[in-house]
Amino acid sequence: MSLLPSTAEINNKTQIRLRLNIPTTYQHQPVISQLISRHNLVVNITGANLGKNTGGEGCFDIELKGELSQISLALIYLESLNIKIIGKPNTDGDSWYC
């Protein structure tokens, strides 16, 4: 019996990086918390811009980690809220801020 995960187990997990623009209507709603509780994802907030200087929208740079099916359902959830989703391709030196 091997302690290492099988190739199938490794391939079921993935990570994506996103920027979410949260409209003011959802700023007092637990949108990111729902990604964790409803979709069983690991969420890492790597950047955020909130407050009076944002023109009403909140901006979050996040990493989602989980199974591809979980991430797909989470993206459908975010789209159902009309949250703008932008993919973020690389992890090093991109200087992409909210």
Phi, psi and omega in degrees: 000126182268141176276348179279144178292149178288165178300322180297320179293320179294317184289341179283341180262142179211171179221137174229155178246135184223158165245128178248130172256110185266118178293160182303330181297338181250006183292340178254017178250150182277060185299310182290322176301323179294329177298326180282308187284318182282325189246003175054045180255156169267125182242127176242118178273115183261349177191152179205151176220111182227163173117190186292336183275002185263359182074021177103332180269150170256148182233129179232132166262124184225157169246131175251130178235132178167192178285150182304319180296322178294317180295319179300315179295324178295320178294322176297318177301311181298318179295326179294338177269003183060037176272129179288127182241127178236128176290149181234106194286317187242162186255345186240129170067022183273348178045041180264109182244159177295000000 
